[in-house]
Amino acid sequence: TMASSRLGFRLAACLLRISEARRKYIVENIATAALLERNGQKYPEVSTFSIFSDQDYIRSVITVTASINELVDRPSKAC
């Protein structure tokens, strides 16, 4: 579309909601794992947009973004 060509690429976001907030290393490990292929290589054009942890409710939300083209080319790891 015209809008996507002006911006260069379109993004999709996936929200990962987990029941963990007190052990920061676990939340960070999950965020890192979301960026990796099965062989351990990082997906190109995929990144962690934000991590929000709520200590009171013991939950975290990790937002992972990817280009639409990356998701179409690699449907094996969909959100």
C-alpha positions in Angstrom: 0.0 0.0 0.0 1.0 3.6 -0.4 1.2 4.2 3.4 3.6 1.3 3.9 5.9 2.3 1.1 6.3 5.8 2.6 7.2 4.3 6.0 9.5 1.7 4.6 7.8 -1.3 6.4 4.9 -2.1 8.5 5.1 -3.6 12.1 3.1 -6.2 14.0 3.2 -6.5 17.7 2.8 -9.5 20.0 2.0 -9.2 23.7 3.5 -11.9 25.8 1.8 -12.0 29.2 3.5 -14.0 31.9 2.8 -14.7 35.6 6.2 -13.5 36.8 7.5 -10.2 37.9 9.6 -10.6 40.9 12.5 -12.5 39.3 13.7 -10.1 36.6 16.1 -12.5 35.1 13.3 -14.9 34.2 11.3 -12.1 32.5 14.4 -11.0 30.6 15.2 -14.6 29.5 11.7 -15.0 28.1 12.0 -11.7 26.3 15.3 -12.8 24.8 13.9 -16.2 23.8 11.1 -14.5 21.9 13.7 -13.0 19.5 15.5 -16.3 18.7 14.9 -18.9 16.0 15.0 -22.6 17.0 18.7 -22.8 16.2 19.5 -19.9 18.6 20.1 -17.2 15.9 18.3 -13.9 16.3 15.4 -13.2 13.9 16.2 -10.2 11.7 13.8 -7.3 12.1 12.4 -8.6 15.4 12.9 -6.7 18.6 11.6 -6.2 22.2 9.6 -3.0 22.2 8.9 -2.9 26.0 8.8 -4.9 29.2 6.3 -4.0 31.9 6.4 -5.8 35.2 3.8 -5.3 38.0 5.3 -6.4 41.3 1.9 -6.2 43.2 0.1 -8.5 40.8 3.1 -10.7 39.9 2.8 -10.3 36.1 4.7 -9.0 33.2 3.9 -8.0 29.7 6.6 -8.2 27.0 5.9 -6.5 23.7 7.7 -8.0 20.8 7.6 -6.3 17.4 8.5 -7.6 13.9 8.1 -6.4 10.4 5.1 -7.8 8.6 7.4 -9.2 5.9 9.4 -11.1 8.5 6.2 -12.8 9.8 5.1 -13.7 6.3 8.5 -15.2 5.4 8.7 -17.2 8.7 5.3 -18.4 9.7 6.7 -21.1 12.0 7.0 -18.7 15.0 3.7 -16.8 15.1 2.4 -14.9 18.1 
